[in-house]
């Protein structure tokens, strides 16, 4: 099982970044380059009912670069290095099957109202796959992440900013089968049309329409939400065209102090998040339906963060329904020098098999970029 980068770590580091970041210069010399790097070590211990125990030490690295050629035109890249193939049950692995690949590479034009980008990027369908906090909170929800897609997206921002930012986006895309789908060190191979699967079409035949609202002011904090719909073209060998719908929302509720007081331990905040997703003809199989329901709560106090999350996944096919579930808890602490340590524990039931997971993460983040998204993806 591939473990995603921790939401809890990103949350703490994002608060620290806001608190310590300097104001942008009024005069910008173009081209301007911003970078952000996150380095993470993670050690997992997984115990299955048959007594097998898997130990897995991983290195996850993400590096984003944004080059602004003008105040409206930029190029962005996100390089990732992580474990691409899970170790065998009952084995002990250290930095096994680690591959480096281009997760995103796109050009973007933007002004205060409109934005257009083209290239390789993740589509705006669902948010739990990067918002769910905790070490293991993203295990199931990553199923519906539309990552490593090549296409074009247009977005329109409307309503005055005092009501938060509201944006409508539409994109046309297909699965990446270029050289960017390969990886270095451990080569996962190049994607091709014969692999099939929704969205893996000869040309862009898949679409996502999303409505995003962020930082909507509330009497007790702020609210963000997204409603999205996806239509994925039929790949080779598929018996159905996959349709998807999602709705998710999260609320940030400050309890005491201000973000600037985070490092002194005086700031506290609760984050609440929920998302529901339905997939029709899931994985290109006509008549197969998959439903997801996720809830999460995060409590931040100074340098400490506590996460709870749970996800249910129901798969229905030919009148039969199987239920999978995940529950996890994480405690993290923000150390000096933008370093975070987190301990997570999870119970997961998949295909009738129970598993207990314990993971320890150590994450360091360096940022010299105001618009990079490694940290900002959390809430």
Order of alpha helices (4+ residues) and beta strands (2+ residues): alpha-beta-beta-beta-beta-beta-beta-alpha-beta-beta-beta-beta-beta-beta-beta-beta-beta-beta-beta-beta
